[in-house]
Amino acid sequence: MMIMFNRKYITDKEASERFCYSISWFQKQRMSGQNPPYIKIGRKKIFYDLEALETWFKKHMQLS
């Protein structure tokens, strides 16, 4: 987990573990444009704003 501007960000791996979806699922979602919001740092580092990710899953995946 990384904290930046008082927001918590998690990696693909952490998101995969937290929401029980594979890392490749997150990668495919980014490629399809139907992805949860993320930021890219450098060429390969992807981070998800934890609060925004939870909100996205609640809205799109009907999680409670």
Backbone bond lengths (Angstrom), bond angles and torsions (degrees), N, CA, C in turn:
res aa  C-N    CA-C-N  psi(-1)  N-CA   C-N-CA  omega(-1)  CA-C   N-CA-C  phi
1 M - - - 1.451 - - 1.522 108.12 -
2 M 1.313 114.12 143.32 1.456 120.86 178.74 1.530 107.00 -126.51
3 I 1.302 116.47 139.66 1.457 120.81 176.51 1.521 108.16 -111.42
4 M 1.337 115.46 125.57 1.457 121.24 -179.50 1.525 107.68 -142.73
5 F 1.306 116.47 128.88 1.468 122.09 -178.82 1.534 111.34 54.60
6 N 1.328 115.51 42.04 1.469 122.99 179.50 1.525 113.31 60.96
7 R 1.315 117.83 23.10 1.468 122.79 176.72 1.518 107.63 -119.53
8 K 1.326 117.02 146.22 1.461 121.90 178.15 1.523 109.05 -95.41
9 Y 1.320 115.97 131.70 1.459 122.61 178.54 1.520 108.73 -121.42
10 I 1.334 115.92 140.39 1.459 120.31 178.18 1.525 109.43 -122.90
11 T 1.325 115.09 156.48 1.467 122.10 -179.60 1.529 110.43 -81.52
12 D 1.329 115.59 172.03 1.466 121.06 173.80 1.527 110.63 -54.22
13 K 1.317 115.70 -45.82 1.465 120.21 -177.50 1.527 110.84 -62.26
14 E 1.317 117.01 -45.52 1.463 120.75 179.57 1.531 110.89 -65.14
15 A 1.332 116.97 -39.53 1.468 121.04 177.79 1.529 109.82 -64.70
16 S 1.315 116.58 -40.92 1.456 122.06 179.01 1.530 110.64 -60.54
17 E 1.303 116.24 -45.66 1.463 121.03 179.93 1.529 111.44 -67.84
18 R 1.304 116.90 -40.49 1.472 121.07 -176.20 1.527 112.51 -70.28
19 F 1.351 117.25 -39.69 1.461 120.75 -173.99 1.523 113.71 -106.61
20 C 1.336 116.74 2.86 1.480 122.41 175.92 1.529 113.05 60.64
21 Y 1.314 116.37 38.57 1.456 122.88 171.10 1.522 106.63 -121.55
22 S 1.325 116.48 147.96 1.456 119.38 -177.41 1.528 111.43 -70.54
23 I 1.319 114.33 159.76 1.462 119.73 175.94 1.529 109.10 -60.38
24 S 1.332 116.75 -38.97 1.468 119.10 -179.98 1.534 111.30 -65.65
25 W 1.333 119.03 -30.00 1.462 120.98 175.61 1.525 109.88 -61.51
26 F 1.345 116.42 -45.21 1.461 120.33 178.33 1.528 110.58 -62.94
27 Q 1.333 117.31 -40.31 1.462 120.72 178.57 1.532 110.77 -63.58
28 K 1.321 117.07 -43.67 1.464 121.07 -179.96 1.526 110.50 -65.32
29 Q 1.315 117.86 -37.39 1.456 120.96 177.98 1.524 110.73 -63.42
30 R 1.331 117.44 -40.77 1.463 120.60 177.62 1.525 110.87 -63.58
31 M 1.330 117.29 -41.45 1.464 120.61 -179.60 1.527 111.87 -68.36
32 S 1.316 117.11 -32.43 1.471 120.48 -177.32 1.528 112.12 -81.12
33 G 1.335 116.45 -15.07 1.456 120.10 -178.45 1.517 113.49 83.07
34 Q 1.329 117.22 5.80 1.463 121.63 -179.89 1.522 109.94 -106.01
35 N 1.281 115.43 31.50 1.450 122.65 -169.45 1.520 114.33 -87.10
36 P 1.318 114.44 158.25 1.461 118.81 166.61 1.535 108.17 -66.06
37 P 1.325 118.57 154.00 1.465 120.09 179.75 1.536 111.35 -62.39
38 Y 1.325 115.83 141.48 1.463 121.23 -179.01 1.519 109.69 -148.61
39 I 1.327 114.60 167.20 1.455 120.12 171.34 1.522 107.76 -125.28
40 K 1.305 115.50 149.63 1.452 121.06 178.90 1.514 108.03 -116.25
41 I 1.311 115.66 128.21 1.462 121.32 178.75 1.522 107.13 -117.41
42 G 1.306 115.79 120.95 1.457 119.75 -175.74 1.518 110.22 74.66
43 R 1.314 116.26 -152.79 1.466 120.40 -176.96 1.515 112.99 -86.05
44 K 1.339 117.90 -29.78 1.456 118.92 -170.57 1.516 115.64 -130.95
45 K 1.290 119.62 -13.42 1.464 120.69 -174.30 1.524 110.59 -81.47
46 I 1.321 115.51 118.43 1.458 123.07 179.38 1.521 108.45 -111.54
47 F 1.318 115.58 134.30 1.459 121.39 176.96 1.517 109.47 -131.63
48 Y 1.314 115.02 143.40 1.459 121.85 176.59 1.517 108.98 -111.82
49 D 1.321 116.84 133.45 1.456 122.09 172.29 1.532 105.05 -67.51
50 L 1.314 117.04 118.21 1.457 121.32 -172.79 1.526 112.33 -58.25
51 E 1.311 117.69 -45.24 1.464 120.66 -179.50 1.526 111.08 -64.69
52 A 1.329 117.02 -43.39 1.468 121.07 179.33 1.527 110.84 -66.06
53 L 1.320 116.76 -36.65 1.461 121.23 178.87 1.529 110.99 -65.68
54 E 1.319 116.30 -44.36 1.465 119.94 177.64 1.529 110.65 -62.02
55 T 1.311 117.22 -41.63 1.464 121.51 178.26 1.527 110.34 -63.72
56 W 1.333 117.19 -43.19 1.456 121.36 179.62 1.523 110.69 -60.65
57 F 1.334 117.01 -45.67 1.455 119.95 -179.67 1.528 111.21 -64.21
58 K 1.307 117.55 -40.57 1.471 120.01 178.21 1.523 111.07 -61.44
59 K 1.314 116.63 -39.92 1.467 121.28 -177.54 1.532 111.98 -75.39
60 H 1.326 117.52 -44.79 1.459 121.53 -171.58 1.525 114.64 -94.65
61 M 1.296 117.73 -23.89 1.458 119.60 -174.58 1.520 112.88 -114.83
62 Q 1.317 116.76 5.47 1.459 122.15 177.00 1.538 112.61 57.78
63 L 1.339 115.46 39.86 1.469 120.21 174.89 1.517 108.71 -86.49
64 S 1.302 116.38 149.93 1.470 118.97 177.04 1.502 110.43 -115.83
